[in-house]
């Protein structure tokens, strides 16, 4: 009887430990996304300044500026982590379109205000990249725990599930896999 009681106590301790580990991992993932949210807020605050600076130079590129403004609004309005990831990927694509359009305006590229905003946005983008790596690491750890034995049994019982990584959209991934063309014409 004492042996059976000992086995039950060990199993209960093991279950509590596994559950607490899953909760800590989920909380670490949420905390990692909170770090991303801080960087996204800075990014969202800089975008209107960038758009206003560019407007004077790029009168014919209103479609690019409209896409950025709409993508920013969608990103600010996103509520869940998955919605924010999708909206931020859309915003990143819109900002990449701006970078391409800016190449046609040498006066804009020489503007001190534009250069300062570009540096600030670049700094925020670098911080975002680091935060995304940490978030994806926390997500990977949680997903591993949710999918591996024996914690997967407990995870299923308490509603833990595989979570989404913060990844580059497939369309952008293809663009990054293509080598850039270098021309001296």
Beta strands, then each sheet from edge to edge (+ up, - down):
end
